[in-house]
Amino acid sequence: MNLTKKILFVAFTPYHLINSIYYATIIKKNTICENILIWQDFADYNIDFSIIKDVFSTVYVLPSLECKNKIIKQFKKFYYIGYGFSFSVIGKYLKDIDNGVMVFCFSDAHALTYKVIQKLKRKKKYLILIEEGLGIYENKERKNLLRTSIINFILGIKEEKFIGESKSLDAVILKHPEWVKCRKFKGCKILQQGNIFNNCILNSELNFIKSELLSYTNDRRKILLWLGDPIEECGASKSVENELIYELSKFVKDTHFILVKPHPRENREFYRNIESNDIKVIDLPKFNWIPIELFVSFFEFNTIITVISSAALNIYQLKNRAQILYVYNLIENIVFDHGVIEGALKMKNVYCPTSIEEVIKLIKRENNISEKMIIENEEQDISYIIEKINEKK
């Protein structure tokens, strides 16, 4: 008899969803387990879940907690991630779930994930945390405003202080285990994740997007790929980033155009005032939720520019000749833990320019970027997961 009968995936961003589909597809192919997705629509992504009906036997969808009516908003938080969670459909399901469940999550410092872990506290389970971005390497405690803390206390909303703090974690899947500092994840099995976007199954399923992108990429000039980020969440102003994009476009417009891929959580209207023939903003209403990593095989480029996006590293690993320019030094008032980027800056062709002149200089040298070896997905994580699922009681 298998140790694990049910596999739970707790996700709330498109990046989480793509990872969940990846692991669930492989698990379904290699075991007889039942995949269940618990999804919180964090930012009204409008995802059509019928396209993944063959991957997950059940999909529980929590609606977005955002609401113009403040009373309704607080009630939704109380019911879905607060004291009322036990009475929700998911709470009731978790109460009756059998022992031996395996849980995949992406942030134990998220209220829904925290509730799921607590609900399974007395169950026999195996909890796996998958890297969602550079934040997993932080040890810095997140602090809420006093008002938010009081409201959360009243509603029964709890969360860990930083990603990876939960004592219930059994294993952690990281892209760069060597970047882990201090004694974080002590006692956990640490596994290295290959680049899941270097996967022929995922890419073939999305081949239809190539034609959708033609209107953006059909240009004689080279592409500079700019990855948007919700930098307001880090204390910075989006207008400052837009100003930087606009200024850069004036210097490079004869040889390059800037192709902007907004973050799925961003409002695309932020970029409307700088859109032009030299600055093109990808906007595919049906597919805006899909991570940029699944687009990049459909067009050519050598330079990735971003303030602090984790996606840049995933894309970099897919290209044998590419460079990343992290431009956070050119953004005023941005606040984040610089320690999370230290490992990336030691990688070949990854830079952190301190002026727009330096950015331009690096762009001009892109024809001379040396090739690097594309690391194949060794599937260390997959082998371990399948082995763990097939363990005898």
WOLIN-V333234 format. One line per field, one symbol per residue. phi: phi as a letter, one per 30 degrees, with the letter a starting at -180 (. if undefined). A space follows every 10 residues. Layout:
BEGIN
phi = ???
END
This chain:
BEGIN
phi = .ddccbcccc bbbedddddd dedddddddc bcdcdbcccc ddbhdhdddd dcddccdbbc ccdeddaddd ddeddddedc bcededcded eddddcdddi dcccbbadcc eddedddddc eccdbbcccc ecldedcdcd ddbddedddd dddddicbad dadjdedddc bbcbdbeddd chcdieicdc cccddddcbd dddddcddde dddedccdad ddccdccdbd dddciccddd dddddddddd dcddcbbccc cddeddddde cedcdadcbc cdbcedbddd eeedcddcac abcccadadd dedddeddcd babccdcddc cdidbadddd ceddddddic bbdcaddded ddddcddcdd dbddddddhd ddeddddddd ddd
END
